[in-house]
Amino acid sequence: MIIPTHDLSTNISHASVHQLMKGKLDTPGETPFPFYIDVRDAAHFHTRAYEEVVASNQRYAITSGIYSQQQIVDIMRKHFPSLKERLPAGRTEESEVARVDISKATRDLGFAPRGLEETIVETVGCFLEIEQIGHSTV
């Protein structure tokens, strides 16, 4: 994670995950923007699109998928039992959202994004490391 640890508001994705970890919410709440992509996948895709002739003058929609705040809480419970007391206990049900078709990106450039679980586990792991070394994560 490359962010100033004193101001998570600069990155809404990180702020959203961290807010769930802080232990101040009763429910996970509504998902602000239900599409996600791991920054490493976005960077890799952009590099491939720059390098490959097939991508010249093309537009691609890429996302790893959709998620809900509840899914993030469930992943944290599964992989970080020490956070159980901090996490929202209630559940938030959300309605279905639109999907993004990534088949062109997969076909042309082999786009194969990481799953939500891997992305969240690594993000939460980074936050816990920051907490352990004593940095404030507001």
N, C-alpha and C positions, 0 to 999 in steps of 0.2 A: 504494500500500500504506500503510495507516495502522496501524502496529504499532510498539511500542517495539523498536528495532533491537537492543537488548541482551538481549531475551528472546523468542525465537520460540516457546517452549513454550506461550505464550498462544493460539496459533493452530495447531492440528494440521495444517491444510492447508498453510500456509506452511512449517511446520517440516519436513513430509514432503518437499516440493520442495527445500528448502534442504539437507536431509540428503543427498539424491542429488548435489547440486552440490559438497559439501565434499571429495570425493575420498577418503573413508575406507571405502567399501563395496566388497566384491568382487562382489556381485550386487545388483540393485535391491530384492530382498526382497519379502515378501508385502505386498499392498496393505491398509492398515489399515481403510479404509472406501471401497468401490469406487464410490461415487456422487459426482458433482461438480456444482457449479453456480458460475458466475462470480458474484461478489457483486453486480456491477452488474445482472445479469439478475434476481437474487433481489430486489434493491431495486426495480427497475422493475416486476416482477410484483406485488409487494406494493402499490405505489402504484396500479397499474391496478386491482387487486382492490378497493382502498379506494374508488376513484372510480367504478367501473362498477356499475350497479344489478344486472346479471345475476349478479354475484358475491356479492350479499347473502345471508347465511346459507348459504353454500356452503363446501365444503372442497376444496382442490386439492393434489394431489401434484405437485411440480415438481422436476425435476432436468435437467441438461443431458445426462446419460448416465452410463455406467459407464466406468471407466478402470482401468489397471493401472500400477504403478510402472514396468514395462518400457516402456509407451507414453510415459511422461514422459521417460525416459532417451532413447528414440528421437527424440522431438521436440527435446530439447536438443542431441543430436548433429547433427540436421539444421540447426537454426537458429543454433547457437552452437559452431562448430568449435573455438573457443579453449578450450572446456571439455572437449574430448575426453579429455585426460589425467586429468582429475579424475573423470570418470564411471565408474560400475561397468562392468567389461568383460563380466562374466558375464550370462547371461539368466535370468530367473525366469519360469517358466510357471505360469499360474494357472488355476484352474477357473472355469467359467461361474458367474455370479451372477444373482440375480433381476433383473428389469427393472422399471422404474416406467412406468406408462401416463400420459403427459402429454396425451393427446388432449383431455380436458375443458378443461385450461388453454389449449391451443392453440385449440380451438373457441370457447370463451367469451371469452377475453381476448387472443387472438393471440400467445400465448407462443411465442417463437422464440429459444431460447438460443444463445449463442456456442458454438463448438466447443472441444474440449479443446486443440487446437493453439494457437488464438488466446489462450486463457486462460493456458496454460503459457508461451508466448513472452513475454507481457506480464509475468507474474510473475517469470520468470527475468531479464528485462530490468531490473526494479526491483531485484532482488538485486544484479545487476552494478553498477548505479548506486550502490547503498549501499556496495558494496566499493570502488568507485573513489573515493568521497569520504572513504574511510578510516574508516567506522563499523564497529564490530564487529557481526557477525551471529551470534555464538555458534554 
